[in-house]
Amino acid sequence: MYAVAISDVVYCIHADIRTTDLFEGIWSIKDGVSLNSYVVKGEKIALVDLVKDWSEAPSQLAEALTSIGMDFASIDYLILNHIEPDHTGWLKEFRALNPHCEILCTDKGCKLIKSFYKIEAGVRVVKDGDTLDLGNGQTLAFIEAPNVHWPETMVTWHEASGTLFSCDAFGSFGALGERVFDDAFTSEERAFFERETLRYYANIVSSFSLFVEKAIQKARRLAIKCVAPSHGIVWRKNPQKIIDLYATYASYAKGPAEKEIAIVWGSMYGNTKAGLDAVIRGIEAEGVSYAIHRAPDEDFSYVLADAWKSSALVIAMPTYEYAMFPPMAHIIDLFKRKHLFGKTVLRIGSFGWIGGAKKEYEAAIEPLKWNNLESYEWPGFPSQEDIIALEERGKELARSVRET
């Protein structure tokens, strides 16, 4: 790895994480993820954000620092926008290498550093609007962005280069390799990162969409030339693109979202699947696009991404031991945790000797305030009458999306 210049005094250094581990212990990163840090040089040197000891991330950063004639001992200030361990897990080791470096973070961040790493000395609290003069005309300003996505989060602004070090805001999944800038990737590669941005947003940030919108309002007041997040592409050619994407994704929390349907289904012996096939024929007859995911076969991080951006859902599951099919119950719980509000939803499913999923399902989704079409259940394999009714339900759902 080597450092990449954003300006004559600002550099991106990053570590690519390629592992079978799950991000936050939950989310798939089969295409990797980057941990981005940044160097700002004045008379003093600041490092913005750190890494955890993960897939040799510290040695990747050390190599990048070497490429610009620095090492960890060269750093005068460590700015921690966010204390989550993917950005701070190597803090104690860094401090051992550089005991004189001053750490800057928010007041809540200071408390988290104490609880996570037992470090108190040499930590300075900064507030919204505070600045740090590095000398030679290089000044950093700090802007609090609480709950994007931890309560202690801030972002750091370098006015001279127009660079916003945005921490987890405006981030995405996906390893970068030797390129970091948006204009260094092909349109197909950027499309991949946009999909991974949506998945990152839905998985990591979606619960806090109201706070994302507040942070975007602050960001729009700045003359931004470069958005430099802690994960994913550094946006210098078109920084407005990533800001607009996040604004769009945040808006989905209130609806409406895209004129699409996310179909999430599970089936034990094919009976629910047969009914779902009829619903899909109805959707297709109305010409509305859809994405389809089977539980538990598919990674639920991708399920959540498609559900987040879709205006409507089909939830198809059988009754299992008087209750919801367990993999689907997990998906519903995830939808609640991530605040998947305001969707138009059709729930269908088969049952064996007796129903039960409907009752549990309706209690589970009550906080989400969905616009629910009437659930449709049937015993065993669907009859021809069921098939006709289910096709019509699919058409009804599709029309509601198209007409929104």
C-alpha positions, -999 to 999 in steps of 0.1 A, spaced: 0 0 0 11 36 -6 -3 70 3 -25 87 -23 -24 125 -24 -57 144 -22 -39 177 -21 -3 188 -15 -8 183 22 -36 158 25 -31 120 19 -53 90 20 -38 59 36 -60 28 37 -61 -9 46 -81 -34 26 -98 -60 47 -104 -93 29 -116 -119 53 -143 -144 60 -151 -124 92 -184 -105 93 -185 -68 96 -197 -59 131 -200 -97 136 -232 -96 114 -228 -83 79 -212 -101 49 -181 -85 34 -174 -110 7 -159 -83 -15 -140 -68 14 -140 -34 30 -115 -6 33 -105 11 65 -95 46 54 -73 70 74 -60 104 64 -29 124 69 -29 163 70 5 180 71 13 214 85 41 222 108 24 195 128 10 163 114 -25 150 121 -38 115 114 -76 113 110 -90 79 122 -72 47 129 -78 10 123 -81 -23 143 -56 -51 141 -75 -69 113 -61 -85 82 -27 -68 89 -43 -33 87 -17 -16 109 11 -29 87 -8 -17 56 -10 18 71 26 17 82 36 9 46 16 38 33 31 62 58 66 50 48 58 60 12 55 96 22 85 95 46 65 91 79 58 65 105 34 63 134 59 81 157 57 111 133 21 119 142 14 148 165 -24 146 166 -47 116 163 -82 127 155 -108 101 162 -141 110 146 -157 78 158 -147 53 186 -161 21 171 -134 -5 173 -129 -8 135 -114 27 137 -98 25 171 -91 -12 179 -53 -6 175 -53 25 197 -33 11 226 -6 -3 203 -5 31 185 -2 49 218 27 26 229 46 35 196 38 72 201 31 81 237 33 119 230 6 121 203 -25 140 215 -59 124 208 -88 146 198 -124 135 200 -158 146 213 -167 145 250 -187 113 245 -158 99 225 -135 106 254 -157 86 277 -157 57 252 -119 57 249 -117 54 287 -141 25 288 -128 7 258 -90 13 261 -85 27 296 -67 58 282 -73 91 298 -41 111 296 -34 130 264 -70 131 253 -85 165 243 -122 170 240 -133 191 210 -168 206 205 -188 216 174 -170 245 158 -136 240 175 -105 241 153 -70 227 153 -42 249 139 -14 226 124 7 256 112 16 266 77 -19 277 71 -35 243 77 -65 243 100 -89 215 108 -125 222 121 -147 197 140 -184 193 134 -204 171 156 -226 145 138 -241 125 166 -258 92 159 -242 88 124 -241 61 135 -228 62 171 -237 90 195 -201 103 198 -195 108 161 -180 139 145 -166 148 111 -135 168 104 -132 196 78 -101 208 60 -111 240 44 -79 247 25 -84 216 4 -121 214 6 -119 179 21 -145 165 45 -133 136 65 -168 122 71 -161 90 91 -188 64 86 -211 89 68 -209 85 30 -191 51 34 -196 18 16 -185 -18 17 -159 -31 -9 -121 -32 -8 -104 -6 -29 -71 -21 -40 -45 5 -53 -71 30 -64 -91 52 -41 -108 80 -61 -142 79 -78 -127 89 -111 -101 61 -110 -128 35 -113 -148 25 -144 -186 32 -146 -192 -5 -139 -169 -5 -109 -186 27 -96 -219 9 -100 -206 -19 -78 -196 6 -51 -230 23 -54 -247 -11 -47 -223 -16 -18 -231 19 -5 -268 10 -4 -261 -22 14 -237 -4 38 -264 22 45 -292 -3 50 -270 -25 72 -251 1 93 -268 35 91 -305 31 83 -317 32 119 -304 67 122 -317 82 90 -331 113 108 -296 121 121 -281 114 86 -304 141 72 -293 166 99 -256 158 91 -262 163 54 -277 197 61 -245 207 79 -224 192 50 -242 212 24 -231 244 40 -195 236 32 -176 242 0 -168 205 -4 -143 195 -31 -137 160 -17 -156 136 5 -132 113 23 -151 86 43 -137 59 66 -149 31 43 -150 30 5 -143 54 -24 -129 89 -18 -151 112 -39 -131 140 -55 -145 141 -91 -181 142 -80 -184 146 -42 -221 157 -46 -229 122 -59 -223 104 -26 -240 131 -6 -271 129 -28 -271 91 -26 -271 92 12 -298 119 11 -319 96 -11 -313 65 11 -322 85 42 -355 97 25 -366 60 22 -371 59 60 -401 82 55 -411 69 20 -419 65 -7 -389 46 -19 -382 32 -54 -412 18 -74 -400 -17 -68 -410 -47 -48 -387 -68 -26 -399 -104 -23 -386 -123 7 -397 -159 11 -392 -192 28 -408 -225 21 -405 -259 37 -420 -283 12 -429 -261 -18 -464 -252 -9 -457 -216 0 -434 -213 -31 -463 -225 -53 -485 -196 -40 -456 -172 -43 -452 -181 -80 -488 -170 -85 -482 -137 -68 -451 -131 -90 -471 -138 -121 -495 -111 -110 -467 -86 -104 -451 -94 -137 -485 -88 -155 -485 -53 -141 -449 -46 -153 -434 -37 -119 -398 -47 -112 -389 -68 -82 -360 -84 -64 -364 -118 -48 -345 -134 -18 -350 -168 -2 -345 -172 36 -324 -187 50 -304 -194 18 -294 -158 11 -273 -134 32 -298 -112 50 -276 -81 45 -285 -82 8 -322 -88 17 -322 -57 39 -306 -36 12 -333 -44 -14 -361 -41 12 -348 -7 22 -350 8 -13 -383 -8 -23 -417 8 -18 -434 -26 -13 -427 -61 1 -440 -96 -4 -435 -117 28 -441 -153 20 -437 -179 47 -454 -210 60 -466 -216 95 -440 -235 115 -451 -251 148 -480 -226 153 -458 -196 146 -437 -179 119 -411 -199 99 -380 -192 120 -357 -178 92 -385 -153 82 -391 -144 119 -354 -134 120 -359 -112 89 -389 -95 104 -370 -88 136 -342 -73 115 -367 -51 97 -379 -38 131 -344 -31 143 -335 -12 112 -368 8 112 -381 -4 79 -411 19 81 -438 29 56 -439 -1 32 -469 -15 14 -468 -52 22 -485 -84 12 -480 -114 34 -489 -149 22 -482 -185 34 -494 -221 37 -500 -241 68 -503 -278 76 -528 -288 103 -535 -252 115 -523 -217 110 -506 -194 135 -480 -175 116 -505 -147 108 -511 -139 144 -475 -137 154 -466 -118 122 -492 -91 128 -480 -86 163 -444 -84 152 -449 -58 125 -473 -35 144 -445 -10 153 -436 -6 116 -469 10 106 -470 -8 72 -498 -4 47 -508 -41 48 -528 -58 22 -550 -85 37 -528 -116 44 -536 -147 24 -532 -182 39 -542 -217 27 -539 -253 39 -514 -276 22 -509 -271 -16 -528 -241 -30 -560 -249 -49 -568 -234 -83 -590 -209 -65 -561 -199 -43 -539 -195 -73 -563 -171 -90 -567 -151 -58 -529 -149 -52 -523 -137 -88 -548 -110 -82 -531 -100 -49 -498 -97 -68 -515 -74 -94 -530 -53 -66 -497 -49 -49 -480 -40 -81 -506 -14 -90 -503 2 -56 -465 6 -63 -470 19 -98 -496 45 -87 -476 58 -57 
